Every structure is written in structure tokens, then in C-alpha cells.
Amino acid sequence: MEQILEEFPGSPLLTTVVEQDAIPELLRPARPSLLQHVPGAVSHHEWFIPAMPLAWAARRPIKGVDVVVSSSHACAKAVRIEPGIPHLCYCHTPMRYAWHFDMEAGRFPAPLRPAAWVAARTLRHWDRRTAGNVTRFVANSSAVAERIRQSYGRPADIVHPPVRTDFFTPAVRRPDPQHFLSVGRLVSYKRPDLVVEAFRGLPFELVVVGEGHLLSRLRAGAPKNVRFAGAVDDVELRELYRSAQGLVFAGEEDFGIAMAEALACGTPVVAFARGGAVDIVEDGVTGVLVADQTAEAMRAGVERAAATAFDHELIHSR
């Protein structure tokens, strides 16, 4: 969204809720919906997903602009617009809560999951209906384009999201590999649990970068060769990429910017062969694609990567 606003400076930005301290300065003028004033909605927005359609419906239709661009992974594409104004939706995935609830169930306390599942089924019908508000869809990967086709019956052009390849670059002299790396939020659908378990019994260290609701559980059950680095700044992250034997990615990601950042640093990627990984990783050339989303399969992928002599300059060029 920050990149889109840089292309269209001064454009008004609408959102559902906004946490001012957690976003770039360019996004802070965002105009939130009525949900912003509901206690708990900012800190625990996932609990308020059933109310988000109402929050967008309560807004006045947009008028007096040349075009509306929505950056949507849930509800933003439902924005109301006066007739005659084109709406371009950059869709990061059809609403995962509605279409792939099993991937998001871990966000909800166990007693709330049955009610959340019922709400998800209702949201699916609403999500498909509001797709009719969109003039043209753009997807961030071929996998998301296929989900848009299946969910909405609509075609989508593919525009990969921006990756800072001018910052994430190889070291002048590549250091000896010191570890494997996992980068991303520690949440259920990204499957960091499979990555941690994959390193049980392996003779390599795994460094886990990121925070999330699974952190305490993962730390409690992790083998001794797994180190949790928490949140790191960009410079430290770049050094971790550069010194890694490989990035390990077990989730079915919409795109997977961390995978592209690793390649930009000349580091191969071991990834589950679904989602954005199929656009980013070329098996045996820039990494290893793993067919099954299990700890055993990821472990075998890591062992295969460790035994492969990758061309790091070629990886960077891709």
C-alpha cells in the first residue's frame, strides 16, 4: 500500500482499523471505519471479522475520483463506489477466513472456533458477491490468480509485489554458511511448527526470525539446534540471509517476499511447492521444492539443499 501511495501522492486512504504506531508514516493519515472506536477492535481485529462487512457498508460511497485502487486480502474490495468509477483490486488472496478457514482457525480460542466457522461460511457468500464491485483484478502470484478464478469466477493479471532487491544483495565475499533460516510471522497458516520440527535430529542450526502467537509454544517444544531471534532490523536480517545455507519456508504463502529476499541475497530456498513458491523457486537451481507439507518432507528438503552445490550468483540473478 505504501508503494501504491508513492505512485499516487495525496490520494485518500481508507481502511478498516489502523494501529498508528505499527505502520509507516505514509499510511498514518488512513481513515478507519467505525470499528476503530469499538474496544478491542484494533488490538484483536480477527475477533471482529463478522462485523467488517457492516463497517464497509456503513461508509458513504466514494465519488469525485478518477479510479479506486484497493489492496485487499479480506474486505477492502467491498468499498462502496459511485457508478462509473473504475475499481482496480490488487488482491493478495480471496478472504482466507472465508475460503480456507482451516488455515486461520489457530487464531481463535478453541471455544470460539465453531462460531467462527459458521461466520466464515456466511462471509464466503458475501465475499463472492462483492467481487462484482471490482472492474479488474490483479493478483500477486499465479497461485492467487487461480484462487480468484475458483472463488470469484474472474480472471486476474499477475503483478508480483515490490521486493527491495537494491537492499537485499549478496555479500561482497559470501561467508561460510552458518545456519538455516526461517523468516516470517509465527502464526498458524505459515506453519513454522513444521520448520522447527524438521530440524529435530539434523546436524544444522536453525535461526527463527519473527514473532507471533505461536512463539511460546514453539520455543517450549523446540530441539536444541533451533534458536529464536525474535524481531530483527533490516540490516541484521540481510546479514542472516547472507550467512544462511538456505531459507526454509513451509507455509502455502500468497507470494512470499521473504523467499524473494533470500534469493536476492544469493541464498537458496527450501519451500513447500504451493502458493507463491512456484513462481519464485526453481527446483534444483534456486532451491528445493518440497511436495508434501510435513515435517518429514521439509527435513528431507533441507538435507537435499545441504548436499547441493548451488550457484549463488545465478540465484541472485533470478
BAGU-823186 format. One record per residue (C-alpha): residue in three letters; z, x, y; residue number from 1. Coordinates in steps of 0.2 Angstrom, whole numbers, always signed. Layout:
<recs>
{rest=ALA; w=Z; u=X; v=Y; nr=NUM}
...
</recs>
This chain:
<recs>
{rest=MET; w=+0; u=+0; v=+0; nr=1}
{rest=GLU; w=+4; u=+14; v=+12; nr=2}
{rest=GLN; w=-14; u=+21; v=+9; nr=3}
{rest=ILE; w=-22; u=+4; v=+12; nr=4}
{rest=LEU; w=-12; u=+3; v=+29; nr=5}
{rest=GLU; w=-18; u=+20; v=+34; nr=6}
{rest=GLU; w=-36; u=+14; v=+32; nr=7}
{rest=PHE; w=-32; u=-2; v=+42; nr=8}
{rest=PRO; w=-19; u=+3; v=+55; nr=9}
{rest=GLY; w=-9; u=-10; v=+64; nr=10}
{rest=SER; w=-13; u=-23; v=+51; nr=11}
{rest=PRO; w=+2; u=-35; v=+47; nr=12}
{rest=LEU; w=+10; u=-33; v=+31; nr=13}
{rest=LEU; w=+18; u=-47; v=+21; nr=14}
{rest=THR; w=+30; u=-45; v=+6; nr=15}
{rest=THR; w=+42; u=-55; v=-5; nr=16}
{rest=VAL; w=+58; u=-44; v=-1; nr=17}
{rest=VAL; w=+60; u=-27; v=+7; nr=18}
{rest=GLU; w=+73; u=-14; v=+5; nr=19}
{rest=GLN; w=+71; u=-4; v=+21; nr=20}
{rest=ASP; w=+79; u=+12; v=+15; nr=21}
{rest=ALA; w=+69; u=+14; v=-1; nr=22}
{rest=ILE; w=+51; u=+13; v=+7; nr=23}
{rest=PRO; w=+40; u=+24; v=+18; nr=24}
{rest=GLU; w=+42; u=+22; v=+36; nr=25}
{rest=LEU; w=+24; u=+15; v=+37; nr=26}
{rest=LEU; w=+29; u=+0; v=+27; nr=27}
{rest=ARG; w=+46; u=-4; v=+36; nr=28}
{rest=PRO; w=+38; u=-17; v=+48; nr=29}
{rest=ALA; w=+34; u=-28; v=+32; nr=30}
{rest=ARG; w=+38; u=-46; v=+35; nr=31}
{rest=PRO; w=+48; u=-53; v=+20; nr=32}
{rest=SER; w=+49; u=-71; v=+14; nr=33}
{rest=LEU; w=+63; u=-82; v=+14; nr=34}
{rest=LEU; w=+70; u=-74; v=-1; nr=35}
{rest=GLN; w=+76; u=-59; v=+9; nr=36}
{rest=HIS; w=+90; u=-70; v=+16; nr=37}
{rest=VAL; w=+96; u=-75; v=-2; nr=38}
{rest=PRO; w=+111; u=-65; v=-8; nr=39}
{rest=GLY; w=+106; u=-53; v=-21; nr=40}
{rest=ALA; w=+88; u=-55; v=-20; nr=41}
{rest=VAL; w=+84; u=-38; v=-13; nr=42}
{rest=SER; w=+95; u=-28; v=-25; nr=43}
{rest=HIS; w=+91; u=-39; v=-40; nr=44}
{rest=HIS; w=+74; u=-46; v=-37; nr=45}
{rest=GLU; w=+69; u=-49; v=-55; nr=46}
{rest=TRP; w=+83; u=-62; v=-56; nr=47}
{rest=PHE; w=+73; u=-72; v=-43; nr=48}
{rest=ILE; w=+56; u=-71; v=-51; nr=49}
{rest=PRO; w=+55; u=-90; v=-54; nr=50}
{rest=ALA; w=+58; u=-93; v=-35; nr=51}
{rest=MET; w=+45; u=-81; v=-29; nr=52}
{rest=PRO; w=+30; u=-94; v=-31; nr=53}
{rest=LEU; w=+40; u=-105; v=-19; nr=54}
{rest=ALA; w=+44; u=-91; v=-7; nr=55}
{rest=TRP; w=+25; u=-88; v=-5; nr=56}
{rest=ALA; w=+21; u=-106; v=-5; nr=57}
{rest=ALA; w=+33; u=-108; v=+10; nr=58}
{rest=ARG; w=+24; u=-96; v=+21; nr=59}
{rest=ARG; w=+11; u=-103; v=+33; nr=60}
{rest=PRO; w=-7; u=-99; v=+28; nr=61}
{rest=ILE; w=-15; u=-83; v=+36; nr=62}
{rest=LYS; w=-28; u=-86; v=+49; nr=63}
{rest=GLY; w=-37; u=-76; v=+63; nr=64}
{rest=VAL; w=-41; u=-61; v=+52; nr=65}
{rest=ASP; w=-57; u=-53; v=+45; nr=66}
{rest=VAL; w=-50; u=-51; v=+27; nr=67}
{rest=VAL; w=-34; u=-51; v=+17; nr=68}
{rest=VAL; w=-31; u=-37; v=+5; nr=69}
{rest=SER; w=-17; u=-40; v=-7; nr=70}
{rest=SER; w=-9; u=-26; v=-18; nr=71}
{rest=SER; w=-2; u=-36; v=-32; nr=72}
{rest=HIS; w=+7; u=-34; v=-48; nr=73}
{rest=ALA; w=+16; u=-51; v=-48; nr=74}
{rest=CYS; w=+15; u=-63; v=-34; nr=75}
{rest=ALA; w=+6; u=-56; v=-19; nr=76}
{rest=LYS; w=-11; u=-63; v=-24; nr=77}
{rest=ALA; w=-4; u=-80; v=-21; nr=78}
{rest=VAL; w=-3; u=-78; v=-2; nr=79}
{rest=ARG; w=-10; u=-93; v=+7; nr=80}
{rest=ILE; w=-26; u=-90; v=+17; nr=81}
{rest=GLU; w=-36; u=-102; v=+28; nr=82}
{rest=PRO; w=-53; u=-107; v=+21; nr=83}
{rest=GLY; w=-67; u=-95; v=+25; nr=84}
{rest=ILE; w=-57; u=-79; v=+25; nr=85}
{rest=PRO; w=-61; u=-67; v=+10; nr=86}
{rest=HIS; w=-47; u=-61; v=-1; nr=87}
{rest=LEU; w=-48; u=-44; v=-10; nr=88}
{rest=CYS; w=-35; u=-42; v=-23; nr=89}
{rest=TYR; w=-30; u=-24; v=-29; nr=90}
{rest=CYS; w=-22; u=-29; v=-45; nr=91}
{rest=HIS; w=-11; u=-17; v=-54; nr=92}
{rest=THR; w=-9; u=-29; v=-68; nr=93}
{rest=PRO; w=-8; u=-48; v=-71; nr=94}
{rest=MET; w=+10; u=-53; v=-69; nr=95}
{rest=ARG; w=+19; u=-43; v=-83; nr=96}
{rest=TYR; w=+34; u=-55; v=-83; nr=97}
{rest=ALA; w=+22; u=-70; v=-87; nr=98}
{rest=TRP; w=+9; u=-62; v=-99; nr=99}
{rest=HIS; w=+19; u=-48; v=-108; nr=100}
{rest=PHE; w=+37; u=-54; v=-107; nr=101}
{rest=ASP; w=+42; u=-43; v=-122; nr=102}
{rest=MET; w=+39; u=-28; v=-111; nr=103}
{rest=GLU; w=+51; u=-34; v=-97; nr=104}
{rest=ALA; w=+64; u=-43; v=-107; nr=105}
{rest=GLY; w=+76; u=-27; v=-106; nr=106}
{rest=ARG; w=+78; u=-30; v=-88; nr=107}
{rest=PHE; w=+88; u=-46; v=-91; nr=108}
{rest=PRO; w=+105; u=-48; v=-98; nr=109}
{rest=ALA; w=+104; u=-54; v=-116; nr=110}
{rest=PRO; w=+112; u=-72; v=-112; nr=111}
{rest=LEU; w=+98; u=-75; v=-99; nr=112}
{rest=ARG; w=+83; u=-70; v=-109; nr=113}
{rest=PRO; w=+80; u=-87; v=-117; nr=114}
{rest=ALA; w=+79; u=-95; v=-100; nr=115}
{rest=ALA; w=+69; u=-80; v=-93; nr=116}
{rest=TRP; w=+56; u=-83; v=-107; nr=117}
{rest=VAL; w=+54; u=-101; v=-103; nr=118}
{rest=ALA; w=+52; u=-97; v=-85; nr=119}
{rest=ALA; w=+39; u=-84; v=-90; nr=120}
{rest=ARG; w=+29; u=-97; v=-99; nr=121}
{rest=THR; w=+29; u=-108; v=-83; nr=122}
{rest=LEU; w=+24; u=-93; v=-72; nr=123}
{rest=ARG; w=+9; u=-90; v=-83; nr=124}
{rest=HIS; w=+1; u=-106; v=-79; nr=125}
{rest=TRP; w=+4; u=-103; v=-60; nr=126}
{rest=ASP; w=-2; u=-85; v=-61; nr=127}
{rest=ARG; w=-19; u=-91; v=-69; nr=128}
{rest=ARG; w=-21; u=-105; v=-56; nr=129}
{rest=THR; w=-18; u=-94; v=-41; nr=130}
{rest=ALA; w=-31; u=-81; v=-47; nr=131}
{rest=GLY; w=-43; u=-94; v=-40; nr=132}
{rest=ASN; w=-37; u=-89; v=-22; nr=133}
{rest=VAL; w=-45; u=-72; v=-24; nr=134}
{rest=THR; w=-63; u=-69; v=-19; nr=135}
{rest=ARG; w=-64; u=-52; v=-28; nr=136}
{rest=PHE; w=-53; u=-42; v=-40; nr=137}
{rest=VAL; w=-51; u=-23; v=-40; nr=138}
{rest=ALA; w=-41; u=-16; v=-55; nr=139}
{rest=ASN; w=-33; u=+1; v=-55; nr=140}
{rest=SER; w=-39; u=+6; v=-73; nr=141}
{rest=SER; w=-51; u=-1; v=-86; nr=142}
{rest=ALA; w=-36; u=-7; v=-96; nr=143}
{rest=VAL; w=-31; u=-18; v=-81; nr=144}
{rest=ALA; w=-49; u=-24; v=-78; nr=145}
{rest=GLU; w=-48; u=-30; v=-96; nr=146}
{rest=ARG; w=-32; u=-39; v=-94; nr=147}
{rest=ILE; w=-39; u=-48; v=-78; nr=148}
{rest=ARG; w=-54; u=-54; v=-89; nr=149}
{rest=GLN; w=-42; u=-60; v=-103; nr=150}
{rest=SER; w=-29; u=-68; v=-91; nr=151}
{rest=TYR; w=-40; u=-75; v=-77; nr=152}
{rest=GLY; w=-57; u=-75; v=-84; nr=153}
{rest=ARG; w=-63; u=-64; v=-69; nr=154}
{rest=PRO; w=-72; u=-48; v=-68; nr=155}
{rest=ALA; w=-65; u=-33; v=-59; nr=156}
{rest=ASP; w=-71; u=-17; v=-51; nr=157}
{rest=ILE; w=-61; u=-1; v=-55; nr=158}
{rest=VAL; w=-54; u=+10; v=-41; nr=159}
{rest=HIS; w=-41; u=+22; v=-48; nr=160}
{rest=PRO; w=-26; u=+23; v=-36; nr=161}
{rest=PRO; w=-23; u=+39; v=-25; nr=162}
{rest=VAL; w=-16; u=+54; v=-33; nr=163}
{rest=ARG; w=-11; u=+69; v=-22; nr=164}
{rest=THR; w=-22; u=+82; v=-30; nr=165}
{rest=ASP; w=-21; u=+93; v=-15; nr=166}
{rest=PHE; w=-2; u=+95; v=-18; nr=167}
{rest=PHE; w=-1; u=+94; v=-37; nr=168}
{rest=THR; w=-10; u=+110; v=-41; nr=169}
{rest=PRO; w=-9; u=+124; v=-54; nr=170}
{rest=ALA; w=+2; u=+139; v=-50; nr=171}
{rest=VAL; w=-7; u=+155; v=-45; nr=172}
{rest=ARG; w=-1; u=+163; v=-61; nr=173}
{rest=ARG; w=+4; u=+150; v=-74; nr=174}
{rest=PRO; w=+21; u=+153; v=-80; nr=175}
{rest=ASP; w=+25; u=+154; v=-99; nr=176}
{rest=PRO; w=+29; u=+136; v=-105; nr=177}
{rest=GLN; w=+47; u=+132; v=-104; nr=178}
{rest=HIS; w=+49; u=+114; v=-109; nr=179}
{rest=PHE; w=+40; u=+97; v=-112; nr=180}
{rest=LEU; w=+42; u=+84; v=-98; nr=181}
{rest=SER; w=+44; u=+66; v=-96; nr=182}
{rest=VAL; w=+42; u=+58; v=-79; nr=183}
{rest=GLY; w=+45; u=+40; v=-74; nr=184}
{rest=ARG; w=+57; u=+26; v=-71; nr=185}
{rest=LEU; w=+69; u=+24; v=-85; nr=186}
{rest=VAL; w=+65; u=+6; v=-89; nr=187}
{rest=SER; w=+61; u=-3; v=-105; nr=188}
{rest=TYR; w=+42; u=-5; v=-104; nr=189}
{rest=LYS; w=+39; u=+13; v=-100; nr=190}
{rest=ARG; w=+48; u=+17; v=-117; nr=191}
{rest=PRO; w=+57; u=+33; v=-113; nr=192}
{rest=ASP; w=+68; u=+29; v=-128; nr=193}
{rest=LEU; w=+53; u=+34; v=-139; nr=194}
{rest=VAL; w=+50; u=+50; v=-130; nr=195}
{rest=VAL; w=+69; u=+55; v=-131; nr=196}
{rest=GLU; w=+70; u=+51; v=-150; nr=197}
{rest=ALA; w=+53; u=+60; v=-153; nr=198}
{rest=PHE; w=+62; u=+77; v=-149; nr=199}
{rest=ARG; w=+76; u=+75; v=-161; nr=200}
{rest=GLY; w=+74; u=+89; v=-173; nr=201}
{rest=LEU; w=+60; u=+98; v=-163; nr=202}
{rest=PRO; w=+61; u=+116; v=-158; nr=203}
{rest=PHE; w=+57; u=+112; v=-140; nr=204}
{rest=GLU; w=+67; u=+107; v=-124; nr=205}
{rest=LEU; w=+63; u=+90; v=-116; nr=206}
{rest=VAL; w=+66; u=+88; v=-97; nr=207}
{rest=VAL; w=+68; u=+70; v=-92; nr=208}
{rest=VAL; w=+64; u=+66; v=-74; nr=209}
{rest=GLY; w=+69; u=+49; v=-67; nr=210}
{rest=GLU; w=+82; u=+36; v=-65; nr=211}
{rest=GLY; w=+84; u=+18; v=-71; nr=212}
{rest=HIS; w=+94; u=+5; v=-81; nr=213}
{rest=LEU; w=+92; u=+14; v=-97; nr=214}
{rest=LEU; w=+99; u=+31; v=-91; nr=215}
{rest=SER; w=+117; u=+30; v=-98; nr=216}
{rest=ARG; w=+111; u=+23; v=-115; nr=217}
{rest=LEU; w=+98; u=+37; v=-117; nr=218}
{rest=ARG; w=+110; u=+50; v=-111; nr=219}
{rest=ALA; w=+123; u=+44; v=-124; nr=220}
{rest=GLY; w=+111; u=+45; v=-139; nr=221}
{rest=ALA; w=+100; u=+60; v=-134; nr=222}
{rest=PRO; w=+99; u=+75; v=-145; nr=223}
{rest=LYS; w=+105; u=+92; v=-138; nr=224}
{rest=ASN; w=+87; u=+98; v=-134; nr=225}
{rest=VAL; w=+85; u=+84; v=-121; nr=226}
{rest=ARG; w=+90; u=+87; v=-103; nr=227}
{rest=PHE; w=+91; u=+73; v=-89; nr=228}
{rest=ALA; w=+86; u=+80; v=-72; nr=229}
{rest=GLY; w=+88; u=+63; v=-63; nr=230}
{rest=ALA; w=+78; u=+61; v=-47; nr=231}
{rest=VAL; w=+70; u=+77; v=-40; nr=232}
{rest=ASP; w=+60; u=+80; v=-24; nr=233}
{rest=ASP; w=+41; u=+83; v=-25; nr=234}
{rest=VAL; w=+42; u=+102; v=-24; nr=235}
{rest=GLU; w=+54; u=+103; v=-39; nr=236}
{rest=LEU; w=+43; u=+90; v=-48; nr=237}
{rest=ARG; w=+27; u=+101; v=-45; nr=238}
{rest=GLU; w=+36; u=+116; v=-52; nr=239}
{rest=LEU; w=+42; u=+106; v=-68; nr=240}
{rest=TYR; w=+24; u=+101; v=-71; nr=241}
{rest=ARG; w=+18; u=+119; v=-69; nr=242}
{rest=SER; w=+30; u=+126; v=-81; nr=243}
{rest=ALA; w=+29; u=+112; v=-94; nr=244}
{rest=GLN; w=+20; u=+114; v=-111; nr=245}
{rest=GLY; w=+15; u=+96; v=-109; nr=246}
{rest=LEU; w=+19; u=+79; v=-101; nr=247}
{rest=VAL; w=+25; u=+66; v=-114; nr=248}
{rest=PHE; w=+21; u=+48; v=-110; nr=249}
{rest=ALA; w=+25; u=+34; v=-122; nr=250}
{rest=GLY; w=+23; u=+18; v=-112; nr=251}
{rest=GLU; w=+7; u=+7; v=-110; nr=252}
{rest=GLU; w=+5; u=+10; v=-92; nr=253}
{rest=ASP; w=-6; u=+1; v=-80; nr=254}
{rest=PHE; w=-13; u=+18; v=-73; nr=255}
{rest=GLY; w=+0; u=+32; v=-75; nr=256}
{rest=ILE; w=+0; u=+43; v=-59; nr=257}
{rest=ALA; w=+12; u=+55; v=-67; nr=258}
{rest=MET; w=-2; u=+59; v=-80; nr=259}
{rest=ALA; w=-15; u=+62; v=-67; nr=260}
{rest=GLU; w=-2; u=+73; v=-58; nr=261}
{rest=ALA; w=+1; u=+83; v=-73; nr=262}
{rest=LEU; w=-17; u=+86; v=-76; nr=263}
{rest=ALA; w=-19; u=+91; v=-58; nr=264}
{rest=CYS; w=-6; u=+105; v=-61; nr=265}
{rest=GLY; w=-16; u=+111; v=-77; nr=266}
{rest=THR; w=-4; u=+103; v=-89; nr=267}
{rest=PRO; w=-9; u=+93; v=-104; nr=268}
{rest=VAL; w=-3; u=+76; v=-108; nr=269}
{rest=VAL; w=+3; u=+68; v=-124; nr=270}
{rest=ALA; w=+1; u=+49; v=-122; nr=271}
{rest=PHE; w=+1; u=+33; v=-131; nr=272}
{rest=ALA; w=-18; u=+28; v=-132; nr=273}
{rest=ARG; w=-17; u=+12; v=-122; nr=274}
{rest=GLY; w=-17; u=+7; v=-104; nr=275}
{rest=GLY; w=-22; u=+20; v=-91; nr=276}
{rest=ALA; w=-20; u=+34; v=-103; nr=277}
{rest=VAL; w=-38; u=+31; v=-110; nr=278}
{rest=ASP; w=-45; u=+34; v=-93; nr=279}
{rest=ILE; w=-35; u=+49; v=-89; nr=280}
{rest=VAL; w=-33; u=+59; v=-106; nr=281}
{rest=GLU; w=-47; u=+66; v=-116; nr=282}
{rest=ASP; w=-40; u=+69; v=-134; nr=283}
{rest=GLY; w=-41; u=+87; v=-139; nr=284}
{rest=VAL; w=-47; u=+93; v=-121; nr=285}
{rest=THR; w=-34; u=+87; v=-108; nr=286}
{rest=GLY; w=-21; u=+82; v=-120; nr=287}
{rest=VAL; w=-17; u=+72; v=-136; nr=288}
{rest=LEU; w=-19; u=+53; v=-138; nr=289}
{rest=VAL; w=-7; u=+45; v=-150; nr=290}
{rest=ALA; w=-12; u=+29; v=-159; nr=291}
{rest=ASP; w=+5; u=+22; v=-163; nr=292}
{rest=GLN; w=+19; u=+18; v=-151; nr=293}
{rest=THR; w=+33; u=+25; v=-162; nr=294}
{rest=ALA; w=+45; u=+40; v=-160; nr=295}
{rest=GLU; w=+37; u=+47; v=-176; nr=296}
{rest=ALA; w=+19; u=+46; v=-169; nr=297}
{rest=MET; w=+25; u=+54; v=-152; nr=298}
{rest=ARG; w=+33; u=+68; v=-162; nr=299}
{rest=ALA; w=+18; u=+72; v=-171; nr=300}
{rest=GLY; w=+8; u=+71; v=-155; nr=301}
{rest=VAL; w=+20; u=+84; v=-147; nr=302}
{rest=GLU; w=+18; u=+96; v=-162; nr=303}
{rest=ARG; w=-1; u=+94; v=-161; nr=304}
{rest=ALA; w=-1; u=+98; v=-142; nr=305}
{rest=ALA; w=+11; u=+113; v=-145; nr=306}
{rest=ALA; w=-1; u=+120; v=-158; nr=307}
{rest=THR; w=-17; u=+118; v=-147; nr=308}
{rest=ALA; w=-24; u=+131; v=-135; nr=309}
{rest=PHE; w=-28; u=+121; v=-120; nr=310}
{rest=ASP; w=-39; u=+127; v=-106; nr=311}
{rest=HIS; w=-28; u=+124; v=-91; nr=312}
{rest=GLU; w=-42; u=+127; v=-78; nr=313}
{rest=LEU; w=-53; u=+114; v=-87; nr=314}
{rest=ILE; w=-38; u=+102; v=-87; nr=315}
{rest=HIS; w=-36; u=+104; v=-68; nr=316}
{rest=SER; w=-54; u=+101; v=-65; nr=317}
{rest=ARG; w=-53; u=+84; v=-74; nr=318}
</recs>
